Structure formats: C-alpha cells, structure tokens
C-alpha cells in the first residue's frame, strides 16, 4: 500500500506548498479538509498527518479537526495555526500576542529532538502569527523558542504529536526541507516509495480497474496535461482509448499537423482529427465581447465533440487531464466562492451531457510532476515544455472580431515570437510569451511608402501558477530584434508594443 501523508487544510494559503515539500521527499500526500471524518482517515491509513496554518483564531472560530484525530496513534505535525489548534484542543492555552511576529526570525532549538536532526541549534525561520501558545497542554515539552515567542515548537513524544509556530514550508525558513524530511522519515517511518516509476505502474493498474474494459474518450488539445493523460491511458488500455482533437481554427500555425504527427505516428494512438474551423469562425462572426467569444467556443466544442463521439459508437468513460491544484482550489477550507474573472474553457459539462463517467489519472499531481511523468513515458520535450495555451486559443488574442485574415496575421507573429524566445533560451523560463493582435491601426513608413496597418502587442510573463504574474524583463536587444523581424516579415503589422502590466491588476491574456 502506498505510503500517504494527509495534510489537513485549515484555510492556509500554503497547503499546496506543504504538499510540494512532502512530495519532494518521495512521499505521496493528499490535501483534505480539516474536518475530515476519523473513519475516513483510518481507511486511508496515513503514515502521518500535517495540520496547516489558517487565518482564523482558535478561540474565536470553529475551525477544528474532529477530536478523535488525537487518538488514532498516527504522528501529527502542526504548523502555525496547526500548532495552536493542538494546544487549544488538548487543553493548553492560546492567546493574542501583544506584538505580531512576522518575517525572518532567529529561532533556537532547546532540545535536540528527532524533528531537528541535522539542523543547527540556531537558524532563521519564517513567522507569520498574531496568536501564540501561552500554555502547553499536559504531556508537551517546549523544544524551540524565539525572542518573541517562548514556545516556538513543542512536542508530546509519547503521543507523537509535534508542532512548530513557524512555517517550515516556505523557503525563507532555512532547513525547512530537512525538518519535513525528519518528520516523514524519522517520525512517521516513511521509506520514500513514491517515484515516477511506481506512479506509472500504479496509475496503469488504477486506469485498468476504473475503465473495466470499457471505451474511453479523451479530448486531446496538444497541451501538456491532456497529452500526458492520453499517453498514460493508452499505455494502460491501448486501442480502447480514442482521442478526439478538435481543430477550431483558433490554433497556432501547424498545430493540428504537429499533434497528429506526434500522437498518431509516434505513439500510434487512436486519434480522430476533426477540422471544425469553419463552424467556429461562422459562430464567431461579428462577436466582439470576450465573454461571448469564450461561451460560444465552449458550447461549440461540446457540440463538435459530442457529434464525433456519436459516430464512434458507445463509450462509457471520458478522460480528463485535471490536475491537483484544480481539485484543491475547488474545495476551499473556509468556503466562499472566488470571483469569476473569466469563463475558462474546458470540457466541463460534457460528462453529464453525454452520461459519461470520468477518468482523471492526473488529479493528484502538480504540473511539474506531470512533466516528469511525461518524460518518463518517453514523450518529446517539445510537448512536455509547451507553455500554457488557453482553450479558446487565438480568439482571445485577436482583440475585437475574429476573422480568418486576422488569425493568419497573428499566427505569423506568434510563430516568430516562439522562435525568438527559444533562440534566446527564454521559452522555458517564461510562463508564457505570446502576441496579441490589437484592433488598432496606425500609420507607418516603409521605404518611401506610407502604411496604415495593425499593431501587435507582445506579452511575456513570469509566474509560478498563473494566479499572479509579472511582466518579464526581456532584454531590449531581444525585443528590438523581434520587433524588427515582425514588422519586416509579417504583412499587416507595422507597429509592435510591449505589455508592461502585471497580474493583478491585469490578467495574463488580454480577453
Ligand atoms: P488569465 O488571463 O486569467 O489567465 O490571467 C491565466 C492562465 O490561464 C490561461 N487561460 C486559459 N486556460 N482555458 C484554459 O485552459 C481558458 O479558457 C483560459 N483562459 C486563460 C492563460 O493562458 C494563463 O496561463
């Protein structure tokens, strides 16, 4: 049975970071809501449990785990609020601090416990708290302190409950990585059985068990997630998988051909290529509003996919490349829907409409893990390192009306941008680098001729997860060369501008 660590999320913004720290140590983990039923925990039988931080206060809120969790005999590590909730529930005392402690803080280890093995007696940790543990529960010892916080870490070795007030998951805490390693290996007794090889083996067994010999459909977009998903499922069930690639006419230059080459020829995947460009462009005629564009494309995709699937006969399953961050984000511990900024296009709505059961083999993986998995499956780097591309494609990068002519202009600009970024060694470093065709014409001069053509904007951003992004400081020499090349080579563009806005308050895509 796979060694698993459970991370109970109390509403921390760092839950995913904690998960990353655990997985970096070759131990599988899952993030679950803080009030998970102890019966469910027993079923999962984790090697250890981690409590995250939270913006809440223990003495004001009801955000607490079920009390039986302390009787399961499973090692626990509490972080920040996670420590305070342990103190509060086991009859210690949590109080409001006179002074908040925030940022880099020197911490002293008072007892050389397993949790601190291999860590110097004094190191810098990262603090962010307004409450503190004023009195430890019975059975606990103080094992670290800072100038401001007497009990910066505590432990009940008998019950195997450990807690730290600081955040070992953020990189500002030196030796945080070692602290997690100590908890996982020395306290929980993990052996580190989570590797890409073992993951592939298990996923294949899981996919076979879920599909039960039935037919599986998959909407292949050519992006990393759906591509890795396709190759993994194909490895598990071969010809029982059919991939449908919908060419909506909003793709980049040669994209359709490239996807067919890779998947049909190299991987011998059962692939249906549907050229629906005309259909999409007809529906988009005269549409200027970004949200309407997105809705039309989403609905049309479902229609085309459904029609194509019908031709294939009965299928029971739909596979999707859903990733772990999507699964976690959709269940925020403290509730409260986040505002919808843009309607993201995916295959949502298809499973219910077509009465298909879902298969989501990547739903416990982060993006970089999916990349590693893809490489392990022998997929080409060109696919694995492809930058994110939005579902509605170039339709949200042609500002204003989407026409074939404008798409063709943008495709040419986009091609030059990709080549330039790859040549400069920036393609992988940047989260995204692309062009936007503006609904603006301006005057230029080429040779002795006056021109009156389109303006294109270059958008290059760095980001960790697309939730926030910064405009990339691409060297002027590279921008200059690219701008020249675009204006000289792409007919219809006589001006290039560089977008220097960050997200928030802007977004990455323009529409
Ligand atoms: P924004 O523009 O909201 O984009 O800052 C954040 C990230 O999401 C990508 N994006 C999409 N991806 N379907 C997708 O699969 C969509 O409809 C969609 N819209 C935006 C965008 O490229 C960026 O990486």
Boltz pocket constraint, residues with backbone or C-beta under 6 A from the ligand:
constraints:
  - pocket:
      binder: B
      contacts: [[A, 341], [A, 342], [A, 343], [A, 344], [A, 345], [A, 346], [A, 388], [A, 389], [A, 390], [A, 391], [A, 392], [A, 432], [A, 466], [A, 503], [A, 506], [A, 507], [A, 508], [A, 509], [A, 510], [A, 511]]
      max_distance: 6.0
